Amino acid sequence: MKAAVIYEAGGPEVLKVESRPVPKPEKGQVLIRVKAFGLNRSEMFTRQGHSAGVVNFPRILGIEAAGIVEEAPGNEFQKGELVATAMGGHRTRVQAIKTEIPWEVFGAIPEMLQTAYGSLFKSLKLQKGEHLLIRGGTSSVGLAAAAIAKNQGAYVSATTRRADRESLLRESGVDQVIVDKGSIAQDVRKMHPEGVDKVLELVGVTSVPDSLKCAKEGGIVCMTGMVGGKWSFDQFAPMDYIPTAVGLTTYTGGNEDFMATPLEEMAKQIKQSTLKIQIGKVFHLDQIVEAHRTMDENKAGGKIVVLT
């Protein structure tokens, strides 16, 4: 089989496409012929060397895939079934998908949709009619979250650093676009004096304090992403940063969360064009360096998918 391997931390150029032996699955594992996979920023952080002590090199990057079952020793799946997986090919992290959609779409959905869905409904407990603010709206998860939330009857505001990305956000169902110049709380409060019900924070620690100021009393801010490129606060004083009666939570997405995500139902919605998924760029495996460079430079405008 072919695989994109890294032997040392660095830029996109450290990725090398090599031939590797096909692994032999054990009972409880599923061997999947990967047809497409999405890129995620966690892979970029690992490639850059930010996972030292957790991830060792050489390493085959990747946390999600869509493909065809080749073998399942435990008989949980049949050979030829279409499946999606996130965080590995163990049977507890694989969903069969019966709805046929193009591979470039199929490859985009496992991690992106489970992250958006889990953030909205497990962590934020989003309800119909609530006002959701998405900080980092033009990220792939942000665009997916906007589409899902809109389908659930929420009013959606979303931020972008670039005014020319407004149409991209509108296509995903965003009702109100806010140009983010680093601080938006004052503008949000002018437009919505009481604040918003829920905030999905995808930029990360660099904007969490400002996002907390956007939420109303009883509201919740969920930090899910780190597109700002920073992992932790230099200093964090809860009494200073967290307003009275505003909740701060996170979403990381484990095995149970992935399996609880209704991927089959959302695949049907995608096929019926009732759920809009933004595919930014599509590459082939031998273009993996270019694909990672596109992610590094934030030039995709949606999910980056690699076909094998």
Secondary structure, DSSP 8 states (H G I E B T S, - for coil): -EEEEESS--SGGG-EEEE-------TTB-EEEEEEEE--HHHHHHHTTTTTTTS-SSEE--SEEEEEEEE-TTSSS-TT-EEEEES-SBGGGEEE--S---HHHHTTHHHHHHHHHHIIIIIS---TT-EEEEETTTSHHHHHHHHHHHHTT-EEEEEES-GGGHHHHHHTT-SEEEE-SS--HHHHHHHSTT-EEEEEE-S-TTTHHHHHTTEEEEEEEEE---TTS--S-S---HHHHS-TT-EEEE----HHHHHHS-HHHHHHHHHTTSS---EEEEEEGGGHHHHHHHHHTT--SSEEEEE-
